[in-house]
Amino acid sequence: MNLINYHKMKFLRLAFYVLIAQLVLSGCAGEGVEETSSSSSSEINFDAYVGRDASTRSNITDIDFLQSKEWNAGFGVFARYGNTHLLDTEHVTWRDDHWGYDHIRFWPSSGKVDFYAFARYVSIVTMGCLPDSLGGNRTEETYIMFPSNENPIDLIWANQTGQEAPTSPGSKVKFQFKHALSRLSFKITANQKLLEDGAVIKVKEVRLYGAKETSGIFRMAGYLNLNSGAWRPFNNGTSWFYTWTEDGKKDGVNDSIQKIDGPVLKLSASKLDINTSITNDENSYIFIIPQDLPKNINIMITYTVKQGDFVEELTVKKNLRDVLLKKDSNFKFEQGKAYVFNLKLLDPINFKVTTDVVPWNEVKDETMPL
């Protein structure tokens, strides 16, 4: 064997050993796979379902949004075959009449594949271990990190684990998505007698806040386990208070300030009439990571009352922690639940708060008092 052939064989042998090493390595990073090949009948395909909410709003992630042309429509998929990464943050989108993706994978001839999905889609999401600082271990590799202050969306998730190659062509991995967060909203009404007596009430601002009127409330980051749905929230140094006004704007508050303090959202209306109510606008729900009840959570309404020629601006406040603990001493915000704070103005200076909880992942028309 000449010298050139000798070095060529040595290089090929080295490349083979590197490939084998890549396939047998295991741990939190896992292994990637660039391409697989097989017959077209064993191609991995997907289908998706989202349970419709009884009062679906346009900023809620539902099947209509997933199938839309928005930049973050569709969903991301991770696929694990043992320690091999078949798919990582693969963007699955609606393509006229089916779900499709670009980096096509095929079913292995044996063994099982675990699939995990999330939406709305963000390309930088990765799946791995829980950090040691949060008590993670190196064997559970199904966590994604979600900073809600950077991506204030209605996050949904799904999985299909232990899947084997289908026996019939055209079979699909079906994802039934669930809402990962808690949804908060409010409804303002007034004492009908007050309105019937000629009072005109206009709501100027609603604010949800913490220890002070400009203090944040919730933990805004957490790790979601795409295998179990369990959350591990943590403090990422950011916490918002939330403000609603008639037009969703406030003088002197720009986008850069809102990223630090919190958003200025929109009311559905400003004037309270007989047999009407004011709520958050359909695009002005807030979504929070499920967590224990914060030590400080308050709500404040600023409004004007006009009777004849007399006009007075009033501000009323209520400690929501006391309200929530009154009925449930172990209250916490839970995944897939929608919380509605019912705020009733009893007279010009007093108001009452009750709470309704709707099981968000199920299609139900009734509410269940907390």
Secondary structure, DSSP 8 states (H G I E B T S, - for coil): --HHHHHHHHHHHHHHHHHHHHHH--STT-EE-------GGGB--EEEEE---TT--TTS--HHHHTS-STT-SEEEEEEETTEEEEEEEEEEE-SSSEE-SS--B--SSS-EEEEEEES--TT--EE---GGGT--SS---EEEEETTTS-S--EEEEEEEE---SSTT--EEEEEEE-SEEEEEEEEE-HHHHHTT-EEEEEEEEEESSSTT---S--EEEEETTT--EEEE--S----EEEESSS--TT--HHHHHHH--EEEBS-SEE-TT--EEB-TT--EEE--EE--S--EEEEEEEEEETTEEEEEEEEEEHHHHHHHH-TT-EE-TTEEEEEEEEEEETTEEEEEEEEEETTS--SS-EE-
